[in-house]
Structure formats: C-alpha cells, structure tokens
Amino acid sequence: MSIVENIKKLCKERGTAIPKLGVELGFGNGAIYNWDKSSPSIDKIQKVAEYFKVPVDAVLYGFELTRFEEMFRIIMNKRTCEQFAADTGIDLDTVENYAMGITTEQPSLELVKKIANSNPYKMIVDDDSLFSAAGYPDKNKYEPETIAAHHDGDDWTEEELEDIKQFKEFLKSKRKHQE
C-alpha cells in the first residue's frame, strides 16, 4: 500500500479523515493526498505517526515492519531458512526476505497464521502481538464468515449447513479452552 492508503487506513480506524488530519497537523490543504507523487519529509511522517500513536513503520508500510521482523526472527530462532520454510509451508524466498529484512510488503494474513502456528516461543511472542505487528490487530476479525460454499460440487441442505455452523462453534469453544 502507498503512504496515503496507509494514512487512510489509520484515519478510518480512528474515525477521522485525511483533510481533518492535515488541518490538525498544520499541513497545507490537500498536502497529504500528494504524498504518493512527491515523498513527504520524515518530520511530517513522524507527526502523523505521533498523532496516531503508532511507529513510523505503520505510516510508511501499513504495519510495524521492524517489530514484525524481530518477532519473525525470534520464532525462526536457530532454524535455517530452509528448515523454517519446510516447517511452516512458507515459500523459501519469502522466509529469506523477512529473515534478512529485505521486504517492506505487509505479510498476508495466511502467512502470519503459518508463522503463529510454528511458534514455539509463545511466552516471548504471543499471537496477538505477532498479528498486531503484522497489521492485523484483531486476528479473530479476519476469520472467514463462509462456512462451506460448496464441497466438490455437492449442494448443502439448510440442515447440513446448520450442523456445520454448530460444529464450527464447538471448535471455537474448544480452541478457547486450550488457550
């Protein structure tokens, strides 16, 4: 995402708008909207970050890149990139990019889930912190709503869908008790 898109996201989460933000921070009329065309100074980025009480990374990249990379390395620990890729099912190039700090792309939700599932150090890096650093502050919000749209072309009856829904609730309850 671009800087402007990241700021729009922060504004939406905080219930404000870019024009209002610009006025409150003393930027010119419509200045923030131009930041995709001409990069703002770091002091302006810092002002936006301070306003939202987030790290500069969140404004620049849409997530806390530095914090996420640190957590990634803790979870990876002494495993090689190849071992970690095999353990998590994550593409080797992606593992190497995050391990070496050479990517600025927000990790997908699926990627973060794979990392969390391979985390033996939950006392040090808990799931909520990992998801939050990756830009998903409420990981439960991102669970799919669709239970089963289709299964190998089979049509589901209303009764079967209700059974699936009840089973899903049972599994959620079971998961909560395991945490």
C-alpha positions as CSV (number, residue, x, y, z in Angstrom):
1,M,0.0,0.0,0.0
2,S,1.0,3.6,-0.5
3,I,1.7,6.1,2.3
4,V,-1.6,7.8,1.5
5,E,-3.5,4.5,1.6
6,N,-1.8,3.7,4.9
7,I,-2.9,7.0,6.4
8,K,-6.4,6.5,5.1
9,K,-6.5,3.1,6.9
10,L,-5.3,4.8,10.1
11,C,-7.8,7.5,9.7
12,K,-10.6,5.0,9.2
13,E,-9.6,3.0,12.3
14,R,-9.5,6.2,14.4
15,G,-12.7,7.7,13.0
16,T,-11.2,10.7,11.3
17,A,-10.4,11.8,7.7
18,I,-7.3,12.9,5.9
19,P,-8.4,16.6,5.4
20,K,-9.1,16.9,9.1
21,L,-5.8,15.3,9.9
22,G,-4.0,17.7,7.6
23,V,-5.6,20.7,9.3
24,E,-4.9,19.4,12.8
25,L,-1.2,18.8,11.9
26,G,-0.8,22.2,10.1
27,F,-0.2,20.7,6.6
28,G,-1.3,22.5,3.5
29,N,-4.7,21.9,2.0
30,G,-4.7,18.5,0.3
31,A,-0.9,18.1,1.1
32,I,-1.3,14.5,2.3
33,Y,-3.0,13.4,-0.9
34,N,0.1,14.5,-2.8
35,W,2.4,12.3,-0.8
36,D,2.2,9.4,-3.3
37,K,3.5,11.7,-6.0
38,S,6.1,13.6,-4.0
39,S,7.5,12.0,-0.9
40,P,6.9,13.9,2.4
41,S,9.7,14.8,4.7
42,I,10.4,12.4,7.6
43,D,9.3,15.0,10.1
44,K,5.9,15.1,8.5
45,I,5.7,11.3,8.6
46,Q,6.8,11.4,12.3
47,K,4.0,14.0,13.0
48,V,1.4,11.6,11.5
49,A,2.9,8.7,13.5
50,E,2.8,10.6,16.7
51,Y,-0.8,11.8,16.1
52,F,-2.0,8.2,15.7
53,K,0.5,6.9,18.4
54,V,2.0,4.3,16.0
55,P,5.5,3.7,14.9
56,V,6.7,5.4,11.7
57,D,6.7,1.9,10.0
58,A,2.9,1.8,10.3
59,V,2.6,5.1,8.3
60,L,5.3,4.1,5.7
61,Y,4.4,0.4,5.2
62,G,0.9,-0.1,6.7
63,F,2.3,-2.4,9.5
64,E,5.0,-2.4,12.1
65,L,7.8,-3.8,9.9
66,T,10.6,-3.6,12.3
67,R,8.7,-5.2,15.2
68,F,7.3,-7.9,12.9
69,E,10.8,-8.8,11.6
70,E,12.1,-9.0,15.1
71,M,9.3,-11.4,16.1
72,F,9.8,-13.4,12.9
73,R,13.5,-13.9,13.8
74,I,12.6,-14.9,17.4
75,I,10.2,-17.5,16.1
76,M,12.6,-18.7,13.5
77,N,15.3,-19.0,16.2
78,K,18.2,-21.3,15.1
79,R,16.3,-22.9,12.2
80,T,17.8,-22.2,8.8
81,C,15.6,-20.5,6.2
82,E,15.2,-23.9,4.5
83,Q,14.1,-25.6,7.8
84,F,11.7,-22.8,8.6
85,A,10.2,-22.9,5.1
86,A,9.7,-26.6,5.4
87,D,8.2,-26.4,9.0
88,T,5.7,-23.6,8.1
89,G,4.9,-24.3,4.4
90,I,6.0,-20.8,3.6
91,D,7.9,-20.2,0.3
92,L,11.7,-20.1,0.8
93,D,12.1,-16.7,-0.9
94,T,9.5,-15.2,1.4
95,V,11.2,-16.6,4.5
96,E,14.6,-15.3,3.3
97,N,13.2,-11.9,2.6
98,Y,11.7,-11.5,6.1
99,A,14.7,-13.1,7.8
100,M,17.1,-10.8,6.1
101,G,14.9,-7.7,6.4
102,I,14.7,-7.0,2.6
103,T,11.0,-6.7,2.2
104,T,8.6,-4.0,3.1
105,E,5.4,-5.7,2.0
106,Q,2.8,-6.4,4.6
107,P,2.6,-10.1,5.2
108,S,-0.6,-11.8,4.2
109,L,-2.9,-13.0,6.9
110,E,-2.3,-16.6,5.8
111,L,1.5,-16.1,6.1
112,V,1.1,-14.7,9.7
113,K,-1.1,-17.7,10.6
114,K,1.5,-20.1,9.4
115,I,4.2,-18.3,11.4
116,A,2.0,-18.3,14.5
117,N,1.3,-22.0,14.1
118,S,5.0,-22.7,14.0
119,N,5.9,-20.5,17.0
120,P,7.4,-22.5,19.9
121,Y,8.1,-19.3,21.8
122,K,4.5,-18.1,22.6
123,M,5.7,-16.9,26.0
124,I,8.0,-14.4,24.3
125,V,6.0,-13.7,21.1
126,D,2.3,-14.2,21.7
127,D,-0.1,-14.5,18.8
128,D,-1.9,-11.2,19.5
129,S,1.4,-9.3,19.3
130,L,2.5,-11.0,16.2
131,F,-0.8,-10.4,14.4
132,S,-0.9,-6.8,15.6
133,A,2.7,-6.1,14.4
134,A,1.7,-7.6,11.0
135,G,-1.1,-5.1,10.7
136,Y,-4.0,-7.4,11.9
137,P,-4.8,-6.1,15.3
138,D,-7.9,-8.3,15.7
139,K,-7.0,-11.6,14.2
140,N,-10.4,-13.1,15.0
141,K,-12.0,-10.3,12.9
142,Y,-10.4,-11.9,9.8
143,E,-11.9,-15.4,10.2
144,P,-14.0,-16.3,7.1
145,E,-17.7,-15.9,7.5
146,T,-18.5,-18.5,4.8
147,I,-18.7,-22.0,6.3
148,A,-19.0,-24.0,3.2
149,A,-20.0,-22.5,-0.1
150,H,-19.5,-25.9,-1.9
151,H,-17.7,-29.1,-1.5
152,D,-16.7,-30.9,-4.7
153,G,-19.9,-29.8,-6.3
154,D,-22.2,-31.1,-3.6
155,D,-25.1,-28.9,-2.6
156,W,-25.6,-28.4,1.1
157,T,-29.1,-28.5,2.7
158,E,-30.0,-25.9,5.3
159,E,-29.9,-28.6,8.0
160,E,-26.4,-29.6,7.0
161,L,-25.2,-26.0,7.0
162,E,-26.7,-25.6,10.5
163,D,-24.7,-28.7,11.6
164,I,-21.5,-27.3,10.1
165,K,-22.2,-24.0,11.9
166,Q,-22.7,-25.7,15.2
167,F,-19.5,-27.7,14.7
168,K,-17.6,-24.5,13.9
169,E,-18.9,-23.0,17.2
170,F,-17.8,-26.2,19.1
171,L,-14.3,-26.0,17.6
172,K,-14.1,-22.3,18.6
173,S,-15.1,-23.1,22.1
174,K,-12.6,-25.9,22.2
175,R,-9.8,-23.6,21.0
176,K,-10.6,-21.0,23.7
177,H,-10.3,-23.7,26.4
178,Q,-6.9,-24.8,25.0
179,E,-5.5,-21.2,25.2
